[in-house]
Amino acid sequence: MIEIEKMEVEMQGDEDTKWEGYADWRNRAAVKGRHGGMLAASFVLAVEVLENLAFLANASNLVTYLTELMHFSLSRAASEVSAFMGTAFLLALLGGFFSDAFFSTFVVFIISAFIEFMGLILLTIQARRPSLMPPPCKTSPASPCKAVHGSKAALLFVGLYLAALGIGGIKGSLPSHGAEQFDESDPKGRKQRSTFFNYFVFCLSCGALVAVTFVVWLEDNVGWEWGFGVSTISIFLSILVFLSGSRFYKNRIPRGSPLTTILKVLVAASVVGCSSKSSSNAVENFSMTPSNNLVGEDQSEGAKRDTQSLTNTLRCLNQAVEGKMVHRLLECTVQQVEDVKIVLKMLPIFGCTIMLNCCLAQLSTFSVRQAASMDRKIGSLVVPAASLPVFPVVFMLILAPIYDHLIIPFARRVTKTEMGISHLQRIGVGLVLSILAMAVAALVELKRKRVASEAGLLDSKQALPISFLWIALQYLFLGSADLFTLAGLLEFFFTEAPSSMRSLATSLSWASLAMGFYLNSAMVVIVNWMTESGGRTPWLGEKIGINRYRLDLFYWLLCILSVVNFLHYLFWAMRYKYISTGARN
């Protein structure tokens, strides 16, 4: 009898030391003290440096490659680059979905990194072999440049979009994989997770810094095969670094498709609502309804979220369990309904960040063209216009440690809360900074045009007698806005989403970035269409020089729309009730 009791105590001790709902890389139960923690997350941070270096080394200078070596027109090259980057960020949703539904974040990263590696190999081979490139341009008017076509174009786009598919999978899995390494039932673990997200953006910026300086210089001065080669080596090294941390990771076990749950709840609520105008018998014992297995059985999540009774928010969805069910396939639990409510309540926050990312798109479009028209000398050094993204990157590298080691501890002492600054407050700060950035950009553009007018250079391509460092002001504000918003969004979506949907929800941060770029492109078209009506000159017309642009008015328009968007954000943020324990405290 004593031996049996001793065995039971030992079994209970084993259960207490295991991470429930997690496995190691060999699919064995993950053990506390052996798996997870800051050491495991450190491998993820190192991987992010290499991964983002490989991505931005090509994306930041891809327009030059397509115009000078593939002989695309500038407009088509810009369109292809926008499509490539937008596709890569939107495919993060696919990576997040597969991480939640069928594979772990560990497996999705390995597969995605290998796909990107294969795409970069194809691009490197094409840049290396002249026979796979279009023929060089001839100066004779009778022999104009011919853009790449046929099998050579097919090789180019297969390489690009294999890379985009891999990038999307990595973006959709890597942040969640790192954040899952911490114990969210412990305040120390939650603080470490917050630090992880701050340094994830820091490491992202480290990779970007190398990409837009050293690799861009290689591409422009040594050869594109060297630029693609560095990216290929970088993503290969990221796989090795990631695998070297395998024995330290704890990997969440997938629980099935989160989209199936969302769709089932929405359909069930709609069908029941249509079949009966009033709900049937109220069920009193819903608190005993078993939780959905998709949510996972990690009872530490958010200190055991109390979602076992129906809430009064989005009451129309309550019909999915309160009404008379018409088919067993549409049977829903209370947990499923409440999880869907959480996701729906996060979507307005996601929508409000698209406008900010539309403003961020100016960093790689009009701001670069402005700087190209200005004096870019620093002493005897002439700064390439393509290297201007180094400004927001450097600002983010400086601000991230200051925020994590100075601002957050001070805010915690003042507010006496675990977080110090909440996720939504942090996102709100980013939105305010984007408003200031657009106002500063408009004022700087007015100054630049005034200098051009006084110097008689409105229709000249000569560099204006004004330093390009004036443009650094808007880069400062936009870089700061990106730091606050991206890290805040990643942590907000991860901590607030149901555990079965965390990777997919975190991927919304990248989807917002893609939609911001698409919105910027659409706004340029709409603004030109509206301003050229009646025979007037469009604000941003292609046939006029940048000194004739009404870029100042376009920036003021973005500023006004950002103010409206911020008010819209306040409406939803002030009504949002946190689910995660750390945020509630």
Helices and strands as residue ranges (DSSP letters): H 2-16, E 18-23, E 29-31, H 38-59, H 62-68, H 74-90, H 92-101, H 105-128, G 130-132, H 150-179, H 187-210, I 211-215, H 216-221, H 224-244, G 246-248, E 251-252, H 258-275, G 286-288, G 293-295, G 301-303, G 315-318, H 319-322, G 328-330, H 334-352, H 354-360, G 361-364, H 366-372, E 374-375, E 377-378, E 381-382, G 385-387, H 390-402, I 403-407, H 408-415, H 423-454, E 464-467, G 468-471, H 472-496, G 499-501, H 502-506, H 508-531, G 533-535, G 546-548, H 551-573, H 581-584
